[in-house]
Amino acid sequence: MDIEALKRELKTLVVEECDMDIGADEILDDEQLIGSDCRLGLDSLDALTISLAVKDRYGRHIDSGNETRAALTSINHLAAFITAE
Protein backbone atom coordinates (compact mmCIF):
# COMPACT_ATOMS: atom_id res chain seq x y z
CA MET A 1 0.00 0.00 0.00
CA ASP A 2 1.26 3.45 -0.91
CA ILE A 3 2.11 5.22 2.37
CA GLU A 4 1.05 8.66 1.13
CA ALA A 5 -2.33 7.32 0.01
CA LEU A 6 -2.71 5.61 3.39
CA LYS A 7 -1.98 8.88 5.20
CA ARG A 8 -4.64 10.67 3.13
CA GLU A 9 -7.13 7.89 3.96
CA LEU A 10 -6.28 8.14 7.66
CA LYS A 11 -6.77 11.90 7.71
CA THR A 12 -10.17 11.47 6.11
CA LEU A 13 -11.00 8.70 8.59
CA VAL A 14 -10.09 10.94 11.55
CA VAL A 15 -12.15 13.87 10.23
CA GLU A 16 -15.19 11.72 9.46
CA GLU A 17 -15.14 9.46 12.52
CA CYS A 18 -14.52 12.32 14.95
CA ASP A 19 -17.00 14.64 13.20
CA MET A 20 -14.42 17.41 12.87
CA ASP A 21 -15.10 20.79 11.29
CA ILE A 22 -11.84 20.89 9.35
CA GLY A 23 -10.72 19.40 6.07
CA ALA A 24 -8.61 16.27 6.05
CA ASP A 25 -5.90 18.17 4.18
CA GLU A 26 -5.53 20.51 7.18
CA ILE A 27 -4.13 17.72 9.36
CA LEU A 28 -0.34 17.58 9.24
CA ASP A 29 1.36 14.17 9.02
CA ASP A 30 3.42 14.71 12.16
CA GLU A 31 1.13 16.80 14.35
CA GLN A 32 -0.16 15.43 17.63
CA LEU A 33 -3.64 13.93 17.25
CA ILE A 34 -4.83 13.33 20.82
CA GLY A 35 -4.60 15.54 23.89
CA SER A 36 -5.88 18.75 25.36
CA ASP A 37 -2.77 20.68 24.35
CA CYS A 38 -2.89 19.73 20.67
CA ARG A 39 -4.45 21.86 17.94
CA LEU A 40 -7.03 19.23 16.97
CA GLY A 41 -8.33 18.84 20.53
CA LEU A 42 -9.21 15.16 20.16
CA ASP A 43 -9.79 13.28 23.42
CA SER A 44 -9.85 9.70 24.70
CA LEU A 45 -13.29 9.05 23.22
CA ASP A 46 -11.98 10.16 19.84
CA ALA A 47 -8.98 7.84 20.32
CA LEU A 48 -11.36 4.93 20.91
CA THR A 49 -13.41 5.90 17.86
CA ILE A 50 -10.29 6.06 15.68
CA SER A 51 -9.05 2.74 17.08
CA LEU A 52 -12.32 0.98 16.25
CA ALA A 53 -12.39 2.46 12.75
CA VAL A 54 -8.79 1.32 12.14
CA LYS A 55 -9.70 -2.19 13.28
CA ASP A 56 -12.77 -2.27 11.02
CA ARG A 57 -11.07 -0.81 7.95
CA TYR A 58 -7.51 -2.15 8.20
CA GLY A 59 -7.83 -5.17 10.47
CA ARG A 60 -5.27 -3.85 12.95
CA HIS A 61 -6.25 -3.89 16.62
CA ILE A 62 -4.84 -1.08 18.74
CA ASP A 63 -4.55 -2.23 22.36
CA SER A 64 -4.97 0.13 25.28
CA GLY A 65 -1.97 1.58 27.04
CA ASN A 66 1.40 2.40 25.53
CA GLU A 67 0.65 0.87 22.14
CA THR A 68 -2.42 3.07 21.70
CA ARG A 69 -0.62 6.20 22.76
CA ALA A 70 2.22 5.47 20.34
CA ALA A 71 -0.01 4.54 17.38
CA LEU A 72 -2.29 7.54 17.87
CA THR A 73 0.50 10.06 18.31
CA SER A 74 0.25 11.28 14.72
CA ILE A 75 -0.84 10.28 11.24
CA ASN A 76 2.76 9.16 10.58
CA HIS A 77 2.72 6.86 13.61
CA LEU A 78 -0.72 5.50 12.76
CA ALA A 79 0.33 4.72 9.19
CA ALA A 80 3.48 3.01 10.45
CA PHE A 81 1.42 0.94 12.90
CA ILE A 82 -0.98 -0.19 10.17
CA THR A 83 1.80 -1.15 7.74
CA ALA A 84 4.02 -2.89 10.33
CA GLU A 85 4.22 -6.66 10.05
C-alpha positions, 0 to 999 in steps of 0.5 A: 500500500502506498504510504502517502495514500494511506496517510490521506485515507487516515486523515479522512477517517479521523475527520469523518469518525470524529466529526471534525469541522476541518478538512482532512488536508488541514491535518499535518502528518506529524502533528499530535492527534490526541490531547488537550494541548494539541491543535485538533483537541481530540480526546480519549473518546476520539482515540477509541473511535479512531481505534475501532475504525482502524480495526474495522477498515484495516484489520489492525487492533490497537490495544490500550496503554502504551501501544495506543498512545504510540499509534495515535501520536500522529498520522505518521505513527498511525500509518506506520502501525498499520503497515508494520508486520 
